[in-house]
Amino acid sequence: MDRIPYWETWLEPVGACRGFSASISGDGWDVIRYTGGRATARLTYGGRKGEIVVDRLDRQFHAVQRLFHAPRPILGGASLSLPPKPGWLAVQCDGTWTLDVGRDGVAPPASA
């Protein structure tokens, strides 16, 4: 993972991180807690430019698995496999993003 300059960091309690099992959206970098089970999600990224990375984190918040990487915005969406157990995910990008899990753990279709 890239390092973040000290002037762009802050500490929040672990309980302040948002959790999700069906859908979550954000703008820019975020650490989120996935509370569901094994599933496929649709990831959309409407960033201004640049890449998006989604990593699975361990209990010490170190990246242990790269779940997704795209070098540019993915407006139509892309499929992303979520881990079988609840856990922490780090989203790294410069723009708005959404993760949607459809019914029965299947990614919802891309929007037209």
Secondary structure, DSSP 8 states (H G I E B T S, - for coil): -----GGG-----GGGS-EESSEEEEESSEEEEE-S-SEEEEEEE--SSS-EEEEEE-TT--EEEEEEEESS-EEEEEEEEE-SS-EEEEEE-SSEEEEEE-GGG-------
